[in-house]
Amino acid sequence: MDSVLAFVIGVAIIVIGLAVSIGLHEIGHLVPAKLFGVKVTQYMIGFGPTIWSRRKGETEYGVKAIPLGGYISMIGMFPPAKGERAHEDSTGFFRGLVQDARDSSAESIGAGDEERAFYRLPVWKRIIVMFGGPFMNLLLAVVLFGVLLMGFGTAQASTTVGSVSACALSATSERQTCEPGDPAAPGAAAGIEPGDRIVSVAGEPIESWTESTEIIREHPGEPVDLVVERDGEELTLTVTPMLSERYVLDENGEVVTDASGEPRTVQAGFVGIGTMLEKVQQPVTAVLPAVGQQMNAVAGIILNLPQRMVDVAQAAFGPEERDPNGPLSLVGVGRAAGEVAALDSVEVVDKAAWMVGILAALNTMLFVFNLIPLLPLDGGHIAGALWEAIRRGFAKLFRRPDPGPVDLAKLMPITLGVVVIFGAMSALLIYADIVKPVSLL
């Protein structure tokens, strides 16, 4: 029963955290819109039927049933059609979409509110209003990554031995468990024990685990003095690294891959010991680079989204396994959060750090995703405003008449297509996360 309760709590933390992130995203739109005089009629978290709402002044604030987004309703999102086009009959499905958008925008403008329409704002103010939402998610990501890195710290390799292999197996061996007849690992034979802190290797003082690994790799078949600290005393052990196939590591200790993405290997000295990870609090200067790395990762997923969705579909409806680094729906993220919260083997502080990390990643995703230059996303409105500025700039430069605001209502057919595609992808991800979930553990 405790594990079930912990699972529910984990899911609830992610859902509430996402709802707060969405709410602050919409506040990022709401505040500048009101400051610039735009009339905002609704501020809603979620979609679908309204669960709760309250009107304050001219704005209705509320929560809806489906917590998959949010919105604010500003009057006059689209300008009226110019000249004769304003009186054309809307024949055809796509023309009807465009005209419906214009009609809805016009109907939202009440008597006396004509100057408070969104489309009447100068370009720079419209950009601020639309960028305000993603910017709030960026601020949240920075704060959460700050808490994660500076408060909880990150797991880093220490100079303390965490594990000692009983046998020696190559890095590319199909099995990584020892069986009778396997050669003994040099570390175990030399008497190295978990908890030993490496002081020096081959006479070289050790400040990091990478330093010890590099020295060991360079001395295959040669006896090496290894000084360790055990129970407050220093012991000198003699270990002879054996020649074994190992992965190539970069200066940070990460595995190097070739052009095809396969790990590179090399024949090098091997002892058979592993590091003990320790939480190390990071300086404030590490926060922004971490946010930048996460943004690059999200951008990479978005750029390869078509292929990734094909992979998800093949896994959901076939025998293929899900890519643990692939896209997830809110169902998948919530399920993973519940699994982590229910683990008895993980300390509470580590569970809390994991939750903070997930919420930081989600806010980074919301920032990058909403800047895609497609309607109905914020990036689509920003792109439209920038195009309007460019058109007006050229008109002014060549002394031509002001072309007026860009008519984004014309893009409603494309907007509908984007909504349908995003809806289909969301449905596929939710289905895949139910029938073939990804374990993030």
Secondary structure as GFF3:
##gff-version 3
##sequence-region A 1 441
A	DSSP	alpha_helix	2	35	.	.	.	ID=ss1
A	DSSP	beta_strand	40	56	.	.	.	ID=ss2
A	DSSP	beta_strand	59	74	.	.	.	ID=ss3
A	DSSP	three_ten_helix	83	87	.	.	.	ID=ss4
A	DSSP	alpha_helix	93	107	.	.	.	ID=ss5
A	DSSP	three_ten_helix	114	116	.	.	.	ID=ss6
A	DSSP	three_ten_helix	118	120	.	.	.	ID=ss7
A	DSSP	alpha_helix	123	146	.	.	.	ID=ss8
A	DSSP	pi_helix	147	152	.	.	.	ID=ss9
A	DSSP	beta_strand	154	164	.	.	.	ID=ss10
A	DSSP	alpha_helix	186	190	.	.	.	ID=ss11
A	DSSP	beta_strand	197	201	.	.	.	ID=ss12
A	DSSP	beta_strand	204	205	.	.	.	ID=ss13
A	DSSP	alpha_helix	209	217	.	.	.	ID=ss14
A	DSSP	beta_strand	224	230	.	.	.	ID=ss15
A	DSSP	beta_strand	233	239	.	.	.	ID=ss16
A	DSSP	beta_strand	242	247	.	.	.	ID=ss17
A	DSSP	beta_strand	265	270	.	.	.	ID=ss18
A	DSSP	beta_strand	273	280	.	.	.	ID=ss19
A	DSSP	three_ten_helix	284	286	.	.	.	ID=ss20
A	DSSP	alpha_helix	287	303	.	.	.	ID=ss21
A	DSSP	alpha_helix	305	317	.	.	.	ID=ss22
A	DSSP	alpha_helix	330	341	.	.	.	ID=ss23
A	DSSP	alpha_helix	348	370	.	.	.	ID=ss24
A	DSSP	alpha_helix	378	397	.	.	.	ID=ss25
A	DSSP	three_ten_helix	408	411	.	.	.	ID=ss26
A	DSSP	alpha_helix	412	435	.	.	.	ID=ss27
###
